[in-house]
Amino acid sequence: MLHIEHLHLTLPSGSYEQMAKLYEGVVFKSNTPGTSNPSPPPIGEVWPGQGGVYVGLERARGDVPLSHLIVSERDPGKDLIWQAGLDWAADLVDEGHSDFMLPDKGQGALLYANVPELFDKSKLYWLRTQFSEYLAFCQGFYTGYQYHDAKEASLSVRAVRRLIA
């Protein structure tokens, strides 16, 4: 069995499907010591044991390594102001995972690109990225636009988590 501790790939700009094919059959290291994760399912399908639906690979940015993005199927059942949305996501536990958060702008774009069918196209969803002291970004799923709104506005929320690839 081949064991690769770190693998960095540079790909030309292209589809996530190309990356998924490269990773087909690869077993990924878990964020939890002493455990391993199975290979991800196809994009848009539930990833058993990971707390939600597989969104795809999120490229490395800054100090965040290449990661799998998973979106929880749970929602709070009502719209929330921005801070309440952050708190709800941070308190979410799904299939034993408690590392959920609101998506940032990049993750919001990946959600729109890969799994827009999981979201109500008539609603805006909070992102954790702030625009200013009083404004934060939100993601639309009708057009894919990202907007900013007053943090005191009530919008929909969904939580995501990363699994380091």
Z-matrix of the N, CA and C atoms (Angstrom, degrees):
N
C 1 1.455
C 2 1.522 1 108.66
N 3 1.287 2 117.30 1 131.83
C 4 1.455 3 123.53 2 178.81
C 5 1.516 4 109.62 3 -83.06
N 6 1.330 5 117.36 4 131.11
C 7 1.466 6 122.21 5 178.92
C 8 1.525 7 107.98 6 -117.35
N 9 1.315 8 116.39 7 118.04
C 10 1.465 9 122.07 8 178.24
C 11 1.513 10 107.45 9 -114.19
N 12 1.319 11 116.79 10 118.92
C 13 1.465 12 121.14 11 -178.80
C 14 1.524 13 111.63 12 -76.49
N 15 1.329 14 117.38 13 -46.12
C 16 1.465 15 121.80 14 179.96
C 17 1.521 16 108.40 15 -135.95
N 18 1.309 17 115.99 16 137.05
C 19 1.449 18 121.60 17 179.43
C 20 1.516 19 108.05 18 -137.67
N 21 1.307 20 116.81 19 124.64
C 22 1.462 21 121.32 20 176.88
C 23 1.519 22 107.91 21 -120.56
N 24 1.307 23 115.95 22 126.03
C 25 1.453 24 121.70 23 178.43
C 26 1.514 25 109.62 24 -116.66
N 27 1.308 26 115.79 25 138.53
C 28 1.452 27 120.49 26 172.43
C 29 1.515 28 106.67 27 -113.37
N 30 1.313 29 115.12 28 118.33
C 31 1.456 30 120.57 29 -177.70
C 32 1.519 31 109.84 30 -115.32
N 33 1.319 32 116.44 31 147.61
C 34 1.462 33 117.74 32 172.13
C 35 1.519 34 108.17 33 -65.02
N 36 1.317 35 116.25 34 157.23
C 37 1.456 36 117.52 35 179.52
C 38 1.520 37 108.07 36 -57.59
N 39 1.311 38 114.29 37 133.44
C 40 1.449 39 119.29 38 -176.60
C 41 1.502 40 110.42 39 -172.45
N 42 1.287 41 115.64 40 -165.72
C 43 1.463 42 119.78 41 -173.85
C 44 1.518 43 110.90 42 -84.52
N 45 1.328 44 113.94 43 158.02
C 46 1.457 45 120.84 44 175.03
C 47 1.524 46 110.28 45 -67.54
N 48 1.334 47 117.34 46 -24.18
C 49 1.449 48 120.53 47 178.87
C 50 1.530 49 110.34 48 -62.64
N 51 1.356 50 116.71 49 -37.08
C 52 1.456 51 119.93 50 177.60
C 53 1.518 52 110.34 51 -62.50
N 54 1.333 53 116.08 52 -43.51
C 55 1.466 54 119.16 53 179.12
C 56 1.522 55 110.42 54 -65.92
N 57 1.323 56 117.05 55 -40.77
C 58 1.462 57 120.44 56 -179.52
C 59 1.531 58 110.36 57 -60.60
N 60 1.337 59 117.84 58 -39.38
C 61 1.458 60 120.78 59 178.56
C 62 1.527 61 110.86 60 -64.71
N 63 1.332 62 116.92 61 -37.61
C 64 1.459 63 120.13 62 178.18
C 65 1.519 64 111.39 63 -63.26
N 66 1.333 65 116.33 64 -34.37
C 67 1.459 66 121.02 65 -176.30
C 68 1.519 67 113.08 66 -91.14
N 69 1.326 68 117.99 67 -2.13
C 70 1.455 69 121.12 68 -177.13
C 71 1.522 70 109.85 69 -58.79
N 72 1.321 71 116.34 70 126.82
C 73 1.453 72 121.55 71 178.47
C 74 1.509 73 114.52 72 85.54
N 75 1.329 74 118.90 73 -1.95
C 76 1.456 75 122.27 74 179.21
C 77 1.520 76 109.10 75 -85.94
N 78 1.320 77 117.22 76 137.90
C 79 1.455 78 121.73 77 175.06
C 80 1.516 79 107.39 78 -96.17
N 81 1.331 80 116.71 79 129.07
C 82 1.445 81 121.60 80 -174.46
C 83 1.520 82 111.60 81 -99.20
N 84 1.306 83 115.11 82 148.35
C 85 1.459 84 122.11 83 178.64
C 86 1.522 85 109.91 84 -70.92
N 87 1.302 86 116.19 85 137.46
C 88 1.458 87 122.54 86 179.91
C 89 1.516 88 111.27 87 -79.87
N 90 1.327 89 115.78 88 154.74
C 91 1.460 90 120.95 89 171.20
C 92 1.521 91 110.29 90 -74.00
N 93 1.327 92 118.03 91 -17.17
C 94 1.454 93 123.00 92 -177.69
C 95 1.516 94 108.99 93 -101.53
N 96 1.359 95 117.36 94 119.96
C 97 1.466 96 119.43 95 -179.58
C 98 1.531 97 111.03 96 -56.32
N 99 1.327 98 115.72 97 142.04
C 100 1.451 99 120.53 98 175.67
C 101 1.522 100 114.82 99 85.29
N 102 1.333 101 118.11 100 2.44
C 103 1.457 102 120.32 101 178.75
C 104 1.520 103 109.26 102 -129.10
N 105 1.313 104 116.16 103 159.37
C 106 1.460 105 120.07 104 174.46
C 107 1.520 106 108.04 105 -128.95
N 108 1.295 107 116.26 106 158.24
C 109 1.452 108 121.94 107 -178.43
C 110 1.508 109 109.73 108 -113.29
N 111 1.322 110 116.83 109 144.83
C 112 1.456 111 118.91 110 174.22
C 113 1.522 112 109.80 111 -71.06
N 114 1.295 113 115.28 112 167.14
C 115 1.462 114 119.35 113 175.44
C 116 1.522 115 109.09 114 -62.67
N 117 1.331 116 117.11 115 151.38
C 118 1.466 117 119.39 116 -177.44
C 119 1.524 118 112.07 117 -69.23
N 120 1.326 119 115.25 118 154.12
C 121 1.468 120 119.46 119 174.39
C 122 1.525 121 108.92 120 -77.02
N 123 1.311 122 117.86 121 178.18
C 124 1.463 123 119.64 122 173.47
C 125 1.535 124 110.40 123 -60.47
N 126 1.300 125 116.42 124 149.89
C 127 1.465 126 121.98 125 177.67
C 128 1.524 127 109.12 126 -54.82
N 129 1.339 128 114.80 127 135.12
C 130 1.455 129 120.75 128 178.55
C 131 1.513 130 114.52 129 92.82
N 132 1.334 131 117.25 130 -1.87
C 133 1.462 132 120.41 131 178.69
C 134 1.521 133 110.18 132 -108.64
N 135 1.335 134 115.65 133 152.91
C 136 1.459 135 121.48 134 177.27
C 137 1.523 136 108.90 135 -61.38
N 138 1.339 137 116.41 136 136.21
C 139 1.460 138 121.80 137 175.27
C 140 1.517 139 106.17 138 -101.95
N 141 1.334 140 118.34 139 99.26
C 142 1.465 141 120.73 140 -176.13
C 143 1.528 142 112.06 141 -54.11
N 144 1.320 143 115.03 142 134.68
C 145 1.454 144 121.57 143 178.78
C 146 1.514 145 114.77 144 81.95
N 147 1.336 146 118.68 145 -3.50
C 148 1.464 147 121.07 146 -176.82
C 149 1.521 148 113.35 147 -110.09
N 150 1.308 149 118.81 148 1.54
C 151 1.461 150 120.59 149 172.84
C 152 1.510 151 116.48 150 86.78
N 153 1.321 152 118.00 151 17.18
C 154 1.458 153 117.01 152 177.83
C 155 1.502 154 114.24 153 164.32
N 156 1.327 155 114.18 154 -155.47
C 157 1.458 156 123.80 155 -175.72
C 158 1.527 157 109.57 156 -98.40
N 159 1.325 158 115.52 157 136.38
C 160 1.464 159 120.84 158 179.12
C 161 1.524 160 109.89 159 -73.98
N 162 1.341 161 115.58 160 125.28
C 163 1.466 162 121.74 161 -178.51
C 164 1.524 163 111.16 162 -96.75
N 165 1.317 164 117.93 163 -34.05
C 166 1.456 165 121.45 164 -178.60
C 167 1.511 166 110.88 165 135.85
N 168 1.318 167 115.57 166 -174.59
C 169 1.467 168 121.57 167 179.68
C 170 1.519 169 110.04 168 -83.41
N 171 1.309 170 114.17 169 133.52
C 172 1.464 171 121.92 170 174.66
C 173 1.522 172 106.43 171 -104.21
N 174 1.310 173 116.60 172 121.93
C 175 1.467 174 119.69 173 -175.46
C 176 1.521 175 110.98 174 -63.37
N 177 1.312 176 115.41 175 156.71
C 178 1.463 177 121.02 176 177.09
C 179 1.522 178 109.05 177 -66.32
N 180 1.335 179 115.38 178 136.42
C 181 1.472 180 121.26 179 177.47
C 182 1.517 181 107.63 180 -141.09
N 183 1.322 182 116.18 181 123.84
C 184 1.464 183 119.67 182 178.76
C 185 1.517 184 110.69 183 58.80
N 186 1.335 185 116.34 184 -124.79
C 187 1.463 186 120.11 185 -178.97
C 188 1.529 187 112.87 186 -92.26
N 189 1.342 188 117.21 187 8.20
C 190 1.464 189 121.58 188 178.54
C 191 1.534 190 108.14 189 -97.80
N 192 1.342 191 117.32 190 117.17
C 193 1.467 192 119.71 191 -178.35
C 194 1.527 193 112.06 192 -74.07
N 195 1.328 194 115.50 193 169.86
C 196 1.455 195 121.70 194 174.07
C 197 1.520 196 108.05 195 -50.55
N 198 1.321 197 116.79 196 128.76
C 199 1.462 198 120.77 197 -174.23
C 200 1.514 199 111.24 198 -141.22
N 201 1.323 200 114.32 199 154.35
C 202 1.456 201 121.57 200 170.04
C 203 1.524 202 106.23 201 -86.27
N 204 1.312 203 117.42 202 140.44
C 205 1.460 204 121.54 203 177.55
C 206 1.521 205 108.72 204 -107.93
N 207 1.320 206 115.31 205 131.81
C 208 1.458 207 123.08 206 -179.39
C 209 1.516 208 107.48 207 -124.68
N 210 1.332 209 117.83 208 132.46
C 211 1.461 210 121.70 209 178.04
C 212 1.522 211 108.33 210 -110.38
N 213 1.316 212 115.23 211 130.19
C 214 1.459 213 120.55 212 177.64
C 215 1.526 214 109.65 213 -68.70
N 216 1.316 215 115.79 214 146.12
C 217 1.458 216 120.29 215 176.22
C 218 1.526 217 110.88 216 -85.21
N 219 1.300 218 116.99 217 -6.51
C 220 1.463 219 121.10 218 -178.81
C 221 1.521 220 111.22 219 -82.79
N 222 1.326 221 115.36 220 152.40
C 223 1.461 222 121.22 221 171.74
C 224 1.523 223 106.94 222 -142.52
N 225 1.318 224 117.18 223 162.49
C 226 1.465 225 118.82 224 -175.58
C 227 1.527 226 114.32 225 -74.47
N 228 1.322 227 117.65 226 -6.58
C 229 1.454 228 120.83 227 179.13
C 230 1.515 229 114.25 228 84.57
N 231 1.328 230 116.57 229 1.34
C 232 1.461 231 121.45 230 177.49
C 233 1.517 232 108.41 231 -159.37
N 234 1.321 233 116.02 232 161.83
C 235 1.458 234 120.58 233 176.13
C 236 1.523 235 109.08 234 -75.25
N 237 1.326 236 115.45 235 150.72
C 238 1.467 237 121.16 236 -176.61
C 239 1.520 238 110.26 237 -132.73
N 240 1.336 239 116.01 238 154.57
C 241 1.458 240 119.29 239 169.31
C 242 1.525 241 107.47 240 -71.06
N 243 1.319 242 117.58 241 164.27
C 244 1.456 243 122.62 242 -171.24
C 245 1.531 244 112.41 243 -55.83
N 246 1.338 245 118.35 244 -52.08
C 247 1.467 246 120.53 245 -177.44
C 248 1.522 247 111.38 246 -62.64
N 249 1.321 248 117.43 247 -40.06
C 250 1.465 249 120.18 248 177.55
C 251 1.532 250 110.38 249 -64.18
N 252 1.327 251 116.88 250 -34.48
C 253 1.461 252 120.69 251 175.91
C 254 1.515 253 111.90 252 -65.49
N 255 1.337 254 116.53 253 -43.61
C 256 1.469 255 120.70 254 176.49
C 257 1.522 256 110.23 255 -58.79
N 258 1.335 257 115.86 256 -45.51
C 259 1.470 258 121.04 257 -178.60
C 260 1.523 259 111.27 258 -65.05
N 261 1.341 260 116.98 259 -43.69
C 262 1.458 261 120.88 260 -179.96
C 263 1.530 262 110.08 261 -59.17
N 264 1.330 263 116.92 262 -47.16
C 265 1.466 264 120.41 263 -179.04
C 266 1.525 265 110.96 264 -63.58
N 267 1.326 266 117.66 265 -41.91
C 268 1.469 267 121.35 266 -179.02
C 269 1.529 268 111.60 267 -65.66
N 270 1.329 269 117.63 268 -27.77
C 271 1.470 270 121.96 269 -179.71
C 272 1.528 271 113.28 270 -89.55
N 273 1.312 272 117.94 271 -8.37
C 274 1.462 273 121.73 272 -176.27
C 275 1.530 274 110.56 273 -69.33
N 276 1.306 275 115.64 274 133.70
C 277 1.469 276 122.56 275 172.75
C 278 1.518 277 106.27 276 -125.95
N 279 1.322 278 116.64 277 124.17
C 280 1.458 279 121.61 278 -178.71
C 281 1.526 280 108.25 279 -137.40
N 282 1.320 281 117.21 280 124.01
C 283 1.462 282 123.49 281 -177.84
C 284 1.527 283 111.58 282 51.82
N 285 1.334 284 116.31 283 37.30
C 286 1.456 285 121.64 284 177.38
C 287 1.517 286 115.08 285 83.91
N 288 1.310 287 118.49 286 -1.83
C 289 1.470 288 122.05 287 -179.56
C 290 1.522 289 109.65 288 -96.71
N 291 1.319 290 116.18 289 132.08
C 292 1.469 291 121.16 290 -178.87
C 293 1.521 292 111.99 291 -124.72
N 294 1.330 293 117.24 292 23.55
C 295 1.465 294 121.52 293 -177.97
C 296 1.527 295 112.00 294 -105.43
N 297 1.329 296 116.50 295 35.18
C 298 1.465 297 121.20 296 179.77
C 299 1.517 298 111.79 297 -81.74
N 300 1.324 299 115.99 298 156.57
C 301 1.460 300 123.37 299 178.59
C 302 1.524 301 108.02 300 -156.45
N 303 1.317 302 116.88 301 165.49
C 304 1.460 303 119.05 302 169.39
C 305 1.525 304 107.34 303 -69.50
N 306 1.320 305 118.01 304 147.86
C 307 1.464 306 119.68 305 178.02
C 308 1.527 307 111.74 306 -68.39
N 309 1.335 308 116.16 307 152.08
C 310 1.467 309 120.09 308 172.06
C 311 1.536 310 107.91 309 -88.25
N 312 1.324 311 117.19 310 -175.64
C 313 1.472 312 119.99 311 -176.73
C 314 1.524 313 112.38 312 -61.56
N 315 1.320 314 117.81 313 -43.34
C 316 1.460 315 120.68 314 179.45
C 317 1.518 316 111.87 315 -63.43
N 318 1.323 317 116.06 316 -42.04
C 319 1.458 318 120.21 317 178.30
C 320 1.525 319 111.23 318 -67.16
N 321 1.337 320 116.97 319 -36.52
C 322 1.460 321 120.16 320 176.12
C 323 1.525 322 111.38 321 -59.90
N 324 1.331 323 115.94 322 -42.00
C 325 1.467 324 120.37 323 178.39
C 326 1.527 325 110.84 324 -65.10
N 327 1.341 326 117.17 325 -38.91
C 328 1.460 327 120.80 326 178.55
C 329 1.532 328 110.84 327 -67.41
N 330 1.327 329 117.18 328 -37.87
C 331 1.467 330 120.65 329 175.71
C 332 1.527 331 110.33 330 -60.68
N 333 1.326 332 116.55 331 -45.29
C 334 1.463 333 120.65 332 179.01
C 335 1.530 334 111.10 333 -64.19
N 336 1.334 335 116.63 334 -41.97
C 337 1.461 336 120.41 335 -177.21
C 338 1.530 337 112.54 336 -68.37
N 339 1.333 338 117.30 337 -38.32
C 340 1.461 339 120.03 338 -170.19
C 341 1.521 340 116.12 339 -105.79
N 342 1.339 341 118.54 340 -32.02
C 343 1.476 342 119.22 341 -175.22
C 344 1.532 343 112.27 342 -138.60
N 345 1.321 344 119.41 343 47.16
C 346 1.465 345 119.96 344 -177.93
C 347 1.528 346 112.82 345 -62.52
N 348 1.322 347 116.67 346 -23.81
C 349 1.463 348 120.37 347 -179.32
C 350 1.530 349 112.82 348 -65.84
N 351 1.326 350 117.73 349 -13.87
C 352 1.464 351 121.24 350 179.56
C 353 1.527 352 112.49 351 -83.86
N 354 1.320 353 117.68 352 -2.88
C 355 1.462 354 121.93 353 -173.54
C 356 1.516 355 111.05 354 -123.07
N 357 1.308 356 115.75 355 150.72
C 358 1.464 357 122.52 356 176.85
C 359 1.534 358 107.38 357 -76.84
N 360 1.312 359 116.89 358 115.77
C 361 1.462 360 121.49 359 -176.44
C 362 1.523 361 113.54 360 -67.10
N 363 1.328 362 117.39 361 -15.17
C 364 1.465 363 120.31 362 179.96
C 365 1.523 364 112.52 363 -89.04
N 366 1.334 365 117.84 364 -0.31
C 367 1.467 366 121.11 365 -176.08
C 368 1.525 367 111.56 366 -118.06
N 369 1.317 368 114.82 367 159.93
C 370 1.464 369 122.44 368 170.49
C 371 1.523 370 107.25 369 -104.91
N 372 1.339 371 115.97 370 145.30
C 373 1.461 372 122.26 371 -178.19
C 374 1.529 373 109.40 372 -120.15
N 375 1.332 374 115.70 373 131.63
C 376 1.456 375 120.60 374 179.48
C 377 1.523 376 111.22 375 -61.63
N 378 1.335 377 115.19 376 141.58
C 379 1.458 378 124.00 377 167.73
C 380 1.522 379 106.97 378 -110.41
N 381 1.316 380 117.81 379 155.97
C 382 1.476 381 118.84 380 -178.25
C 383 1.535 382 112.80 381 -79.88
N 384 1.318 383 117.12 382 -11.30
C 385 1.460 384 121.31 383 -178.52
C 386 1.526 385 110.14 384 -72.95
N 387 1.328 386 115.59 385 126.45
C 388 1.463 387 120.81 386 179.20
C 389 1.526 388 110.04 387 -86.85
N 390 1.312 389 115.45 388 146.72
C 391 1.456 390 122.21 389 173.37
C 392 1.525 391 109.18 390 -94.97
N 393 1.325 392 116.45 391 -39.99
C 394 1.464 393 122.75 392 178.64
C 395 1.524 394 107.63 393 -159.27
N 396 1.306 395 115.96 394 -171.80
C 397 1.463 396 120.58 395 179.96
C 398 1.531 397 111.79 396 -59.27
N 399 1.314 398 117.43 397 -33.65
C 400 1.464 399 121.32 398 -174.52
C 401 1.527 400 114.19 399 -111.19
N 402 1.336 401 117.13 400 -4.90
C 403 1.461 402 121.23 401 -175.50
C 404 1.522 403 110.61 402 -126.11
N 405 1.329 404 116.51 403 147.35
C 406 1.463 405 122.30 404 174.54
C 407 1.522 406 108.13 405 -136.73
N 408 1.327 407 116.07 406 159.68
C 409 1.451 408 121.34 407 -179.14
C 410 1.524 409 111.55 408 -80.29
N 411 1.311 410 115.17 409 154.92
C 412 1.458 411 122.20 410 175.14
C 413 1.524 412 107.71 411 -141.29
N 414 1.329 413 115.04 412 157.60
C 415 1.459 414 122.17 413 -176.29
C 416 1.518 415 109.99 414 -111.97
N 417 1.330 416 116.07 415 131.04
C 418 1.458 417 121.32 416 172.01
C 419 1.515 418 109.03 417 -99.39
N 420 1.320 419 116.88 418 146.92
C 421 1.461 420 120.89 419 -179.52
C 422 1.525 421 113.04 420 -112.67
N 423 1.317 422 117.08 421 2.36
C 424 1.461 423 120.33 422 174.70
C 425 1.525 424 109.39 423 -81.39
N 426 1.339 425 116.02 424 -49.13
C 427 1.465 426 121.18 425 -179.35
C 428 1.522 427 112.92 426 -110.52
N 429 1.325 428 117.04 427 -15.64
C 430 1.458 429 120.95 428 -175.77
C 431 1.509 430 113.33 429 88.41
N 432 1.333 431 117.50 430 -0.92
C 433 1.465 432 120.35 431 -179.67
C 434 1.516 433 110.91 432 -66.84
N 435 1.326 434 114.13 433 149.69
C 436 1.459 435 121.11 434 170.77
C 437 1.518 436 107.49 435 -109.62
N 438 1.291 437 115.35 436 132.41
C 439 1.460 438 122.60 437 -177.18
C 440 1.516 439 108.40 438 -119.65
N 441 1.324 440 116.23 439 178.27
C 442 1.460 441 119.70 440 166.78
C 443 1.516 442 107.11 441 -128.05
N 444 1.324 443 114.87 442 149.43
C 445 1.458 444 120.88 443 -177.64
C 446 1.520 445 107.74 444 -142.50
N 447 1.322 446 115.48 445 165.24
C 448 1.460 447 120.98 446 177.33
C 449 1.523 448 108.83 447 -64.56
N 450 1.321 449 116.98 448 134.29
C 451 1.459 450 121.47 449 -178.75
C 452 1.519 451 112.89 450 -59.58
N 453 1.325 452 117.31 451 -18.97
C 454 1.469 453 121.06 452 178.64
C 455 1.530 454 112.63 453 -86.84
N 456 1.341 455 117.35 454 -3.51
C 457 1.467 456 120.52 455 175.96
C 458 1.526 457 108.89 456 -73.77
N 459 1.305 458 117.01 457 147.94
C 460 1.466 459 122.14 458 177.51
C 461 1.527 460 109.20 459 -95.17
N 462 1.326 461 115.60 460 117.67
C 463 1.463 462 122.68 461 179.20
C 464 1.524 463 109.45 462 -129.97
N 465 1.308 464 116.68 463 170.07
C 466 1.462 465 122.02 464 177.72
C 467 1.521 466 110.09 465 -74.30
N 468 1.318 467 115.86 466 159.64
C 469 1.469 468 121.16 467 177.40
C 470 1.521 469 109.82 468 -140.35
N 471 1.325 470 114.73 469 148.66
C 472 1.462 471 123.58 470 169.61
C 473 1.513 472 105.89 471 -142.06
N 474 1.306 473 116.43 472 146.41
C 475 1.465 474 121.77 473 -176.79
C 476 1.531 475 110.59 474 -104.59
N 477 1.328 476 115.01 475 149.17
C 478 1.457 477 122.22 476 176.12
C 479 1.526 478 109.04 477 -126.93
N 480 1.315 479 114.56 478 163.10
C 481 1.464 480 120.92 479 171.20
C 482 1.516 481 108.21 480 -142.19
N 483 1.326 482 114.88 481 156.54
C 484 1.468 483 121.27 482 178.77
C 485 1.516 484 109.20 483 -106.90
N 486 1.308 485 115.00 484 147.17
C 487 1.444 486 122.04 485 170.89
C 488 1.528 487 105.54 486 -126.60
N 489 1.313 488 116.45 487 114.81
C 490 1.459 489 120.03 488 -175.41
C 491 1.523 490 109.51 489 -62.47
N 492 1.321 491 114.81 490 130.06
C 493 1.480 492 120.80 491 -177.75
C 494 1.516 493 110.65 492 -78.27
